[in-house]
Amino acid sequence: MQLVTTKPGIIVAEHDRELAENSRIEIQRRLPDFSDCFVELGSGSGMHLITLAQRNPQALCVGFEIRFKRAFKTGEKAELKVLNNVMVVRTDARQIKHLFSPGQVSGFFVNYPDPWDKRRWLKNRLLNPELLQTMRDLLKEKGFLRYKTDHQEYFASTCKLLSAEQWQTVKHTTDLLQSPYAENNIPTEFEMLFKSQQKPLCLLETVRT
């Protein structure tokens, strides 16, 4: 906990994952300085978030990462690259409904979430109808959700949920690395591991209609 507090302006270190008032204040303070806001749920050690911020200097790139060590590593990378458009929020990603107002987010990224693949664990999945509706409410018109996973069943069930909620699919593949989308893809730490294992990776990009 002490380490993450050494990166003010980059890491917002909430003491209680259920109370994120400091995060809301900091996000709302910084948003007017940027034309877009991209949010990554589960940003890990920041490999994807940092590259996203480098490619989009006009956007505030906010990562949610509950693990202290990973949040700190992301903060270190942002400092090293002198990025002023990166924030890491150390709180539960489901708190987004309290941190953003409707229409403030340009795009959500969910990369390789825990599949919780036993039947009794399915209720723990991050991408559920409630969170998908929250993201839909927070997105700008034509805002998007980009989702990647190595878990074929989780991918299929999420696609089904999104179809029922009337999102418009603009990208869809069950073999990302062999698809036309590979060229502009930003990898994550997990993705590099899966690539070395030659696992097929799934990508879905869907737009709020």
Buried (B, 14 or more C-beta within 10 A) or exposed (E): EEBBEEBEEBBBBBEEEEEBEBBBEBBEEBBEEBEBBBBBBBBBBBBBBBBBBBEBEEBBBBBBBBEBEBBBBBBBBBBEEEBEBBBBBBBBBBBBBBBBEEEBBBBBBBBBBEBBEEEEEEEEBBBBEEBBEBBBBBBBEEBBBBBBBBBEEBBEBBBEBBEEBEBEEEBBBBEBBEBEBBEEBBBBBBBEEBBEEEEEBBBBBBBBE
